[in-house]
Amino acid sequence: MTALCALLGLGLGLAYFAALKVSLRLVGHPLVLGASSLLRLATAVAGFWAAAQGGAMPLLAALGGFLAGRWLMLRGAR
């Protein structure tokens, strides 16, 4: 369960920060930018809520995977 949450967290992190990259291109469109920000936030909250249903360890594993996804996206941006 914990390893699965870590992998799902990694996917969530990669998707979240890829969507953030796309959102930064939409800065001139405030309605689309606001909608994409709410969608990103709702997706992240839903993912972490689902992981939290398994307890503290799956939640921490999901957070670790999410942060690893962030690291990979930042590493690819350089």
BELSUL-V94702 format. One record per residue. N is the residue number from 1. RES is the residue in one letter. PHI is phi as a letter, one per 40 degrees, with the letter a starting at -180 (999 if undefined). OMEGA is omega in degrees with one decimal (999 if undefined). Layout:
n	res	phi	omega
N	RES	PHI	OMEGA
N	RES	PHI	OMEGA
This chain:
n	res	phi	omega
1	M	999	-177.6
2	T	c	179.3
3	A	c	177.9
4	L	c	178.5
5	C	c	177.4
6	A	c	178.3
7	L	c	177.1
8	L	c	175.8
9	G	c	177.0
10	L	c	177.4
11	G	c	178.4
12	L	c	178.5
13	G	c	178.6
14	L	c	179.9
15	A	c	-178.0
16	Y	c	-176.1
17	F	c	170.9
18	A	c	177.2
19	A	c	176.4
20	L	c	177.5
21	K	c	177.8
22	V	c	-179.7
23	S	c	179.8
24	L	c	175.6
25	R	c	-175.9
26	L	b	-175.2
27	V	c	179.9
28	G	c	-178.0
29	H	b	-172.0
30	P	c	-178.6
31	L	c	178.9
32	V	c	179.0
33	L	c	178.6
34	G	c	179.6
35	A	c	-179.9
36	S	c	176.7
37	S	c	177.9
38	L	c	178.5
39	L	c	177.2
40	R	c	-179.2
41	L	c	-179.5
42	A	c	178.8
43	T	c	179.3
44	A	c	179.1
45	V	c	179.7
46	A	c	179.0
47	G	c	179.3
48	F	c	176.7
49	W	c	179.0
50	A	c	178.2
51	A	c	-178.7
52	A	c	178.4
53	Q	c	178.5
54	G	c	179.7
55	G	h	-174.5
56	A	c	-176.8
57	M	c	175.4
58	P	c	178.2
59	L	c	178.0
60	L	c	177.3
61	A	c	177.6
62	A	c	177.5
63	L	c	176.9
64	G	c	176.6
65	G	c	177.9
66	F	c	179.3
67	L	c	175.0
68	A	c	175.4
69	G	c	176.2
70	R	c	-179.8
71	W	c	179.6
72	L	c	179.0
73	M	c	178.1
74	L	c	179.2
75	R	c	178.4
76	G	c	-178.3
77	A	c	-177.9
78	R	c	999
